[in-house]
Amino acid sequence: MSRSLSLITPSGHLTLGNYLGALRPMAERQAASDCYYGVSDLHALTTRHDPDRLRVLTAEQQRLMVAAGLDRSTLFVQSRVTAHAELTYLLECVATTGELNRMIQFKEKGRDRPSTRCSLFTYPVLMAADILLYRPETVPVGDDQRQHVELARDVAQRFNATYGEVFTVPRVTTPPAGARVMDLAEPTRKMSGSSPEDHPGCLRLLDPPDVVRRKVARAVTDSDTGADAVRADREAKPGVTNLLDILTACGASAEGLHTYGALKAAVTDAVIAVLEPLQQRYADLDPAEVAAVFEAGEQRCREVTAPVLADVRRAMGL
């Protein structure tokens, strides 16, 4: 059985986009793959953060992952499997500054800024460690993360050539396009959980129905009042297109919808229908049960990653 690995960073409350584009596909992969799904809390340290908020977000994300049905997989919190941090340093001894300087996120968010944390520069190496520890043959990745997986391949190949064959060099695969959920208030940018808490364009997984109704009612559309106003056109009608995408991703139909009011009502009903069962499972979960699931998963991760780390240390002369 193939091995699948996905991690989600607790940088904010998970959104509808996280569910439709990540959690739901992750649940669907469980039938055909040996899945390892993690909360990448170490990645949340690359920028300024509040420690107490990080703990709250990590616990919330753990519980949501179980509520979403991912407990048929191996679930873990990244920082609790210490091989991730240890392998990162060893791979930093293989990666080059030239490679890391070319990473798009560092160029856009950190270069030439005195307050930039070193970890933002090196975190692609942590991502490489996340991948290589589990020796997957393939890594499904979207275009926004392709560069990081290519770095993992380059580092693995260089390590193998320098120190001997230790790592499986993963192939990059492009998964089927997931749901693309944009911000309700700014529909040209992706919905993000790291948006401010009161941001009206972000539908969070634990938003109660009245909040969902209010946010969808205020979603940006346009001034078109024609008979074909409700139509998909990402360039000319990004707000309407986003609402139609959400409606379809939630399993509902836009047939017979001719006004923005009708569209928003349909989207509201469809989103609530998706979120309510998830929220009910979340509310019913015993925190001790969630902790037990993750503790078991983290122990399995330690068992799986220990031989890889031992091979790396031995090959490097440690």
N, C-alpha and C positions, 0 to 999 in steps of 0.2 A: 504494500500500500504506500502511495506517495505521501510525503510529509509536507504540511502546509504551516506557514508561520505568519502571524499578523500581530502587530502591536498598535495600541492607540494611546496617545499621550494625554494625560489628565491636565490639560491646560485650561479647561473650562467645562461647564456642564454640557454633556452630550446632547446633540441636536437631532432633529428629524433627519437631516442629511447624514449624520453618523449612522443612524439606524438603517435607512434605506440604502445607503451607499456602502456601508461596511458591516454592521452587525448582522443584518439579514443575510447578505451573501456569505458571511463567515459561518452562519448556522447551516446554510445549504451545503457548504463544502464538507461538513462533518461526515456525511454518508460515504464519501469516496476518499477521504484523506485522513492521515494521522495528524491531527491539528494541534498546534501549540499557539495559544492566544494570550497575549500579555498586556499588562498595563505598564507603559513605558515611562515610569515616574522619573527615571534618570534623565530622560530627554527634557523634562519640565524644568530642569535646573540650569538650562543653557541661557535663560534670561531671568531677570529679577522676578522673584516670586515670594509669596507669603507661605511659610512652612505649615501653619495651621490650615490654611485653605487647601494646600496641596494634599494634606492628609484627608481632609473631608472629600475632595474631588476623587482621590484614589479609592476611598471606601465606596463612594457613590458609584463609580464606574465598575468596580468589582461586582456590586450588587446588580447593576443593570446588565452586565454580561451574563450573569446567571439567569436573570429574569428573561433575557432574550434567548435562552435555551442553549447557551454555549457550554454548559457544564458536561456535555458529552465529549468535550475536548480536554486537553491539558491546559488549565488556566494558571497564570502566575503573575506576580508583581515582579517586574524586572529587577529592582534593587535587592530583592530577597534571594536572587540566584546570583551569587557573587562572581560567578564565572564571567558574567557579562562585563563587569568593571575590570576584572583582571585581564581578560583577553584584550580589552580595549587598549590597555597600556602596551601590551606586547605587540599589537598590530600598529600602534603609533611608532614603534621601532622599525616598521616596514614601510608604512605610508610616507609620502613626501610632502613638504610644504607646498610645492608646486601644484600637486594634485588638489590639496585642500583649498588653495587660493582660487582654484577654478570652480569651486562649488557655488552654484547659483545663489543659494540662500545666504551664504556668508557674504558674497559680493553685494547682495541687495540689503542685508540687514545689519552687517557688522563691520565691513571693511572701513578703515579710516575713522572709526568712532572710538575714542579713548576708553569709553566705559564698556566696550564689548568684552564679554567673558571669553576666556580661552576655550571654554567648553563649546561655545558656538562654532569656533573654528574647527575643533576636533570631533564634534559630534557625528560627522559622517563615518568616522572610524568606529564609534560605538554602534552605529547602525550596521556596519560591516561585521562587527563582533556578534551582534544579535543574530545575524543571518548564518554566519559560518559555524557558530557553535552547534547548530542543529543539523549540519550537513545536508541541507535540502538539495535536490537535483534541479528543481525549478523554483523561481521566485516570481509570482504574479505581481505585477506592479504597474501603476498608472504612469503617464508621461511625467508627472511632477516629481516622481521618485526614481525614475529610470537612472539618472545620473549617479545616485547613491548606490544602486545595485551594481552599476558598472564599476564603481570604485571598489566594491567588495570583490568583484571578479578580478580586477587588476591586482589587488593586494593578495588575494589567494594565489594567483598564478605566480606572483613575485616570490611569495613565501615558499611555495612548493619548489620553485627553481633554485632558491637560495639554500633552503634548509632540508629539503626532501618532501616527498608527497605526504601531506597531512590533510589538507583541506579538499573537500569536494568543491569544484568550481561550478557554481550554479548557473543555469541558463535563465535568461530573462524572458518571461512570457507576458503577453498582454491579455488580461482577463476580459471577459465580456463587459462592455460599458455598463457601469452601475448607474443608479439614479443620480441625476445631477440636480442638486437642490441649491438654489441661489437665495440670497438674502431677500426677504420680502420688501424691505424698505430701499435696498440698493441692489436691484436684480441683475446688475452686471458683475457682481462679485459673489463668491461662494459663501453660503451660510456658515458661520464660524462660531464655535462654542466659546472662543476667547473674546467675543464681543462683550461690551459692558453689560452688566446684569439687567439693566433696564432697556436694552436695545430692542426696539419694536419689531425688527425684521428677522429675529432669530426664534424659531420654534424649538424649545427644549423638550426633551423626552418626558420630563416630569411636570411640564406645564399643565395645570388643570384646564378643563374644558372651557371655562369662561375666559381664560387668558388666551387660549387658542383662537376662540371666536373673535376676541378683540384684535389680536395681531393680524389675523387673516382679513378682517374687515378693513383694516388700515393698509393692507398691502398695496403697493404702487401698481397702477395699471397705466392708462393713458386717457386721452380725451376723445377717442374714437367712439362714435355712437352708431356706426353703420350696422347693417344686417349681418355682416361678417366680422364684427368687432372681436368676437371670441375666436381667435385663430392663432396658430403658432407661427411666430416670425421673430427669431431671436435677435435680429438686428433692429427691426422697427418696433417690436412690441416685446421687449425683454420681460416686463412684469407679467403680462398675460401668459407668455410662453412658460414662465416659471410656474405659475399656478396650474397650467395644464399639465406640465411635467409632474408636479406633485400629485395631482389628481390621478394620473395614469399609474405612477409608481405605487400609490396606495391601493390600486386595484379597482378604481372606479372609472366610469365612462363620462366623456364630455358631450356625448350625443344629446342633442336637444337643448343645449345651453347657448343662449343667444345674448345674454346681458351679463355685465360684470357682477351684478348683484347675485344672479343665479350661479355664476361660476364660483364666486367666493363662498356661497352657502354650500355648494357641493364639495368644495375643497375642505371646508370646516368639518363637515360630516365625515368625509373620508379620513382626514387626519385623526379625528377623535376616535374613529372606529379602529384605527391602527394603534393608537397610543393607550387607549383604555385597558385592553388586556395586558399589555406590558406593564402599565402602572399598577394594575391589580396584583400581578405576580410579584412585582417589586415590593409592594406593601405587605404581601403575605410571607415574604422570605424572612426566616430567622437569621439575624446577623451571624450567629454561631455556625449555622449551616453554610453560609457563604464563606466564612473563614476556613471551615474544614475543607471545602472544595479547593480553595486556593492553596492551603497548606499541603494537601495531597499532590496538587499539580506542581508546586514548587519543589517538593521532594523528588518527583519524577524528573523534573528539569535538571536538578542537581545530578541525578544518576546518569542522565543522557549526556550532559555537558562535561562531566568530570573526565572521561577518557579523552575527549577532544582537547581539553585544556592540558592534560598530562602529556599528550603527544606533542603539543606545541612547545611546552616547557622543555621537554627532552630534546626536541629538535634544535632549540635555540641555545642549548647548553646549560640550562638551569637545573 
